[in-house]
């Protein structure tokens, strides 16, 4: 398996201290822990935060060859606030280094050679990184759009175009309802709104995460469901990213929808029960979590 992602690399400034973050990075870091050839196309500042960021990314076996160094913009630092239930809100400074990702031949070659390209909505907030992404997308074999709505850092017309280019769209339930309504859906049920988005974007694969209640996977007109796992939540930072990594891992193995969702939901739940987006989770831990008596 060879997976690349495009987008933000940053420090999440949590109450407990700074931890490595950024949804595109979290996804490939988790995949790398399963032995996947993982790389990220991004940009950090020429500063101490950038040096440490590169060191820690490399330590997670994610290639840093396509992380550019910016002489002007600083490495991204995001202030994260957690509520009583561990849910996070984010203060994302603009501009920062990953807003200025430049196009180069190495990135084009890596995307063309990858099984999957993962990209998110946050990196499209700046015209420079958005233009680079739009040039990379046609080179990708399979495109996964990981929607992460962080107001005010998105525009509806850019989101719709990115959704139309995707082979698989991943959203949470709140994002589904928000975008469906914004794009003119007359429907109130989740199933109808998923179908509305599928018809609007001509997308055959849509994944909806439901927090502790599991996830739905729409594939070519049929909706598959997993109802989730009960865990004591420490923080939700990166849980959805690990869910997506688990989804991609099983999807590329050609697993059945129910098995894809089971594995992805288990991985996301385990990450939510630990501190930080890239907390260690072994394959044995996941399998034991799914089948404790196996």
Long-range contacts (C-beta under 8 A, 24 or more apart in sequence): 1-31, 1-36, 1-37, 1-115, 1-249, 1-252, 2-36, 2-37, 2-113, 2-114, 2-115, 2-116, 3-27, 3-28, 3-31, 3-36, 3-37, 3-38, 3-39, 3-114, 3-115, 3-116, 3-117, 3-118, 3-248, 3-252, 4-28, 4-38, 4-39, 4-40, 4-41, 4-66, 4-110, 4-111, 4-114, 4-116, 4-117, 4-118, 5-38, 5-39, 5-40, 5-41, 5-117, 5-118, 5-119, 6-40, 6-41, 6-42, 6-101, 6-111, 6-117, 6-118, 6-119, 6-120, 6-123, 6-132, 6-133, 6-136, 7-40, 7-41, 7-42, 7-98, 7-118, 7-119, 7-120, 7-122, 7-123, 7-129, 8-42, 8-76, 8-98, 8-120, 8-122, 8-123, 9-40, 9-42, 9-43, 9-44, 9-53, 9-57, 9-67, 9-76, 9-98, 10-53, 10-75, 10-76, 10-77, 10-78, 10-96, 10-98, 11-49, 11-53, 11-75, 11-76, 11-77, 11-78, 12-78, 12-80, 12-237, 12-276, 12-277, 13-77, 13-78, 13-79, 13-80, 14-80, 14-82, 14-235, 14-237, 14-276, 15-80, 15-81, 15-82, 16-275, 18-77, 19-237, 19-276, 19-277, 19-278, 20-53, 20-56, 20-57, 20-60, 20-277, 20-278, 21-78, 21-237, 21-238, 21-277, 21-278, 22-76, 22-98, 23-120, 23-122, 23-146, 23-148, 23-238, 23-240, 23-241, 24-118, 24-119, 24-120, 24-123, 24-146, 25-57, 25-62, 26-238, 26-241, 26-242, 26-245, 26-277, 26-278, 27-118, 27-146, 27-241, 27-242, 27-244, 27-245, 27-248, 28-62, 28-118, 28-245, 29-57, 29-60, 29-62, 29-278, 30-241, 30-242, 30-245, 30-246, 30-267, 30-278, 30-281, 31-245, 31-248, 31-249, 32-60, 32-61, 32-62, 33-60, 33-61, 33-280, 33-281, 34-245, 34-249, 34-283, 36-249, 37-63, 38-62, 38-63, 39-63, 39-65, 39-66, 39-110, 39-114, 40-64, 40-66, 40-67, 41-66, 41-67, 41-101, 41-107, 41-110, 41-111, 41-136, 42-66, 42-67, 42-68, 42-98, 42-101, 43-67, 43-68, 43-69, 43-70, 43-73, 43-97, 43-98, 43-100, 43-101, 43-102, 43-129, 44-68, 44-69, 44-70, 44-75, 44-76, 44-97, 44-98, 45-69, 45-70, 45-73, 45-74, 45-75, 45-96, 45-97, 46-70, 46-71, 47-74, 47-75, 49-74, 49-75, 49-77, 50-75, 50-97, 60-278, 65-106, 66-106, 66-107, 66-110, 68-97, 68-101, 68-102, 68-104, 70-97, 70-100, 72-100, 73-97, 73-99, 73-100, 80-237, 82-235, 82-237, 85-233, 86-233, 86-234, 86-235, 86-236, 86-272, 87-236, 88-235, 88-236, 88-237, 90-150, 92-122, 92-150, 92-153, 94-125, 94-126, 94-153, 95-126, 98-123, 98-129, 99-123, 99-125, 99-126, 99-128, 99-129, 100-126, 100-128, 100-129, 101-128, 101-129, 101-132, 101-133, 102-128, 102-132, 103-131, 103-132, 103-135, 103-136, 107-132, 107-136, 108-135, 108-136, 108-139, 111-136, 111-139, 111-140, 112-139, 112-140, 112-141, 114-140, 114-141, 115-141, 115-142, 115-252, 116-140, 116-141, 116-142, 116-143, 116-144, 116-248, 116-252, 117-141, 117-142, 117-143, 117-144, 118-144, 118-146, 118-244, 118-248, 119-143, 119-144, 119-145, 119-146, 119-162, 120-145, 120-146, 120-147, 120-148, 121-145, 121-146, 121-147, 121-148, 121-149, 121-150, 121-153, 121-154, 121-158, 121-159, 121-162, 122-148, 122-150, 122-153, 122-154, 124-154, 124-155, 124-158, 124-159, 124-162, 125-153, 125-154, 130-158, 133-162, 137-165, 142-167, 142-168, 143-167, 143-168, 144-168, 144-169, 144-170, 144-244, 144-248, 145-169, 145-170, 146-170, 146-241, 146-244, 147-171, 147-175, 147-179, 149-175, 149-178, 149-179, 156-182, 156-183, 160-200, 160-201, 163-197, 163-200, 163-201, 163-203, 164-201, 164-202, 164-203, 166-201, 166-203, 167-203, 167-204, 167-205, 168-203, 168-205, 168-206, 168-207, 169-197, 169-201, 169-203, 169-205, 169-206, 169-207, 170-206, 170-207, 170-208, 170-209, 170-244, 170-247, 171-206, 171-207, 171-208, 171-209, 172-208, 172-209, 172-210, 172-211, 172-240, 173-208, 173-209, 173-210, 173-211, 176-208, 190-216, 191-223, 194-218, 194-223, 195-221, 207-244, 207-247, 209-240, 209-243, 209-268, 211-236, 212-269, 212-272, 214-261, 214-265, 215-243, 215-261, 215-264, 215-265, 217-247, 217-257, 217-260, 217-261, 219-257, 224-257, 224-258, 224-261, 225-261, 226-258, 226-261, 226-262, 226-264, 226-265, 228-265, 228-269, 229-265, 229-266, 229-269, 229-289, 231-269, 231-270, 231-272, 231-273, 232-273, 233-272, 233-273, 234-272, 234-273, 234-274, 234-275, 235-272, 235-275, 235-276, 236-272, 237-276, 237-277, 238-271, 238-276, 238-277, 238-278, 238-279, 239-268, 239-269, 239-271, 239-272, 239-277, 240-268, 241-277, 242-267, 242-268, 242-270, 242-271, 242-277, 242-281, 243-267, 243-268, 243-271, 246-286, 262-290, 263-290, 266-290
